[in-house]
Amino acid sequence: MNDGVTILVGVLRSVFEHLAGKSYNLIQLTNIELVDVIRPFGESLGEYLGNLSLEERKASRAAWRGGQGQAAGRRTFEKALHSGFPDFEPAGLKEFLELETANTNKQAYDIIHRIEKNLKEIVLDSLKEEYGEGDLWWYNGVPPAIRKK
């Protein structure tokens, strides 16, 4: 089955489970009633997808291939629905969001670490270029108050 279809079927299942948990007896609803009940979720997800840029859509298609990709895509869509329906919280979504936050924090730390390293190299290279190699750059280029730290 197509990856996108698999993801959407998984999201639909999550929506059905959510509604069943809110005491909807989905089996007893007519087709029209069922559509009326799930329409807000579909419209919300459609709005989310409609707001994705072309680049985001291409990246998503590539990232959501295979079993793990489909699971990530489903969670991404569930996250989008959760933002519009705070009580929509399928099993496992909370853990996914926590892991996503942890990964974002790690990525930010890694980026900051690389920036610090590059900045240090740029400053040292500039000082050595201006004041020469050896110890001169340290004594002539770094103020005494900074050297003590």
N, C-alpha and C positions, 0 to 999 in steps of 0.2 A: 504494500500500500504506500502511496505517496507520503513523504515525511510530514508535509503540512497537514494533510488529511488526518494522519495518525495523531498529530499534536492536537488538532481541533476536536477529534473524537474524545481524546483524554480530557480536554477542558470541559467538554459537554458532560462527560461523566461526572466530573467534579461539581459542576453546576447542579446536576440532578441529585447528587448526594447531599449537597448543601440544602437544596429545596426540600428533600425528603427529611432532613434533620430539622427543618422548620415546620414539620407536620403537614407538608403537602403530600397528598396521596396522588402521585403523578399518574398512576395506572387508571385512576377513576376520571381523570380530566379528558375532555374532548380534545381533538387535535387543535382546534382554535384556542381553547383555554390554555393548553400547554404552550402554544406559541406565545400567547399573551404573557405567560409567567416567565418564560425564558428570554423574551424580547429585550428587556433592559440589559441583560448580560451580553447578548449579541451586539446590541447597539454600542455598548461601552467598549467591547473588544474591537468592533469595527472602527470606532473613533481612534482607539489606540493605534491600530494598524495603519489607518489613514494618515496619522501624524508622523509615521516613520519616514525618514528621508530615503531616497533611492539607495544611498550607500548603506544605511542601516538595514534595509531590506535584503540587499545582496549579502551583507555580512551574516545576517540571520539565517538565510537559506544555506549558506556554507556551513555555519556552526551547528545547525540543527539536523545534521545528517546522522543516520544510524540511531541505535537505541539510546545512548547517552545524550546525543544531541536532541532527540525527540523529548526526552525527559526534561532537559534544560529549557527547551522551547515551551513545553507545557507549563513549567514553573514560571517562566517569564510572562506568559499570558495570564496565569493565575495571579501573579503579582499585580499585573495591570488591572485585573478585575477587583482585587483586594483594595486597591487605591480608591476605586469608585464605590465599592461595597465592603466597608470595614469588617462586617460580620462574616464575609466570605473568606474562610480560612481553611482550605482543604488540608487533610493530614499531610504533614511533611513540608508545608509551605513555610511555616515559621522557621524550621531548621534551615531550609534553603535560603531564606532571607538573612539569617544570622551568618551562614557560611559566605554568602555574597558580600556582606558587610566586612567580614574578616578578610576576605580576599581583596576587597577594595582598600582596606587599611594596609595590608601587606604591600600591595602595588604602590600605594602612596609613599610608604616608608622606603621602598626600593628606589623610587624616583628621587626622593629627597636625598637619599644616600649617594646616588650617582651625581646629582647636582652639586652636593657638598664636595665630593671628590674632584669633579671637574673644576669647580670654583677654586679649590685649594691649588690645583695644578696651574691654573691661569694666574693666580696671584703670585705664586712662587716663581713661575717663569717670568712674569713682569718685573718682579723685584730683582731677580738675578740678571735680567737684561739691563735694567736701569743701574744697578749698583755693582754688578760683577759677580763672578762665582766666588766660592770660598765663603768666609764668614762676613765679608763686607756687606752683602745684601741684608744680613740679619741686623748688623749694628747700624748701618746707614739708612736702611729702608723701613725698619720696624721701630716705632716709638718706644722709649723705655718703659712706659706704663703697660704697654701690650706685652713686651718681652717678659715682664715679671709674672704674667698670668700663665 
